[in-house]
Amino acid sequence: MRKLLLALCLLAPLPLAAQQIYCDKPAELTDGWTFAEPTQVGFDAKLCGIDKFLEQWPERNIHAVVVIRRGKLVMERYYSGNDERWGSPLGRVVYTPEQMHDLRSVSKSVTSMLVGIAVGEGKFPALDSSAIDFFPALASSVRTAANARITFRHMLTMSSGLAWDESIPYSNPANSERRLIASDDPLRHFFTQPFAAPPGEIYNYNGGNTHTLGMSLAKAISREVPAYAREKLFEPLEFGLSDWVAMPTNGQTAFASGLRLRPRDTAKLGQIMLTDGVWKGRQVLPKGWAAESTKPRINGAGIYFYGYQWWLGRNLHRGREITWFAGFGWGGQRLFVVPELDLVVTINAGHYGGPLQGIITSAIFTDHILTSIKD
């Protein structure tokens, strides 16, 4: 009888908490990430079934999903699909952990982080000061009482008040960002747009705000921003490759949409927003900047609040409300950060202009990853 009971115990499955479940162990890249299997950080085995979850969309075109919990890399999955580099077709790309991907408007959140670093160094102008007055030569020709009221804080919160329309398809030259990109002088173009509302009153998505912040940063630090980003942010975070596209007409960095990073490096940006700017004991962002950036500053698009170039949202998790902040990018680029769950999720996709860009990425985050958390 004892032998029979022992045999039955040996054949019985281990309790979930005791199982070693890896979703294909992440690649060893010596990039600073340490690994954990899902049950060690509160996930169940459902997390590893993401391939099956994605099969419900035949045209899914998801390229990467990276999940971080409690500072550990838990899962990374890479796929193949058609992609672009800032609008230029790349054809079908087979993605791996070492390949860069467009971030599109997640670049806006990174530009905000760089502004915060310069603020911490005492190099950036006061956030409530007039932006056009920081450019005296430009101000001498186009300054008005109205545009002089636009401050850096207004631009950080997408509330400069300018009449600006990016709801028009980006394929249409009438799109306001397309017009900025085509301009020989984007700063002059930005400050000479008509007003739809006084600065600070309403949110209106405007890549010109981010571009002007980036050009202000370049003037404040007296150097090219991509080099500053590598020194102050990317190298301290042990990044691999990075690429920040320049606009073809004027040669200026595409601050609002042009950054390309490896997905697991993008996740590090979310991680330091969880840790008050610290990566492996090093203060990379100024203390307090992450919290300042992700306060609800204004009512954003739809149901979202908006901070300093970060979207602020909420979900139900196990019957209670949790809040998150995120960088959103065209085509399905997402960087979700959930402080209450100590969770970071990076998603890259190739749905530029397609309706699935929001549907599938939201489902991955809400219906698959969040529902896999059991603690």
Secondary structure, DSSP 4 states (H G I P E B T S, - for coil): -HHHHHHHHHHSPPPGGG----SSPPP---SS--B--GGGGTB-GGGGGHHHHHTT-TT--EEEEEEEETTEEEEEEE-EEEEEETTEEEEEEE--TT--EE-TTHHHHHHHHHHHHHHHTT-SPPTTSBSGGGSHHHHHHH--TTGGG-BHHHHHTT-S-B-----S-TTSTTSHHHHHHH-S-HHHHHHTSPBSS-TTSS----HHHHHHHHHHHHHHHTS-HHHHHIIIIITTTT---EEEPBPTTT--B-TTT-EEE-HHHHHHHHHHHHTTTEETTEE-SPTTHHHHHTS--EE-STT-EE-SS-EEEEEEETTEEEEEEEEEETTTEEEEEEGGGTEEEEEEE--TT-THHHHHHHHIIIIIIGGGB--
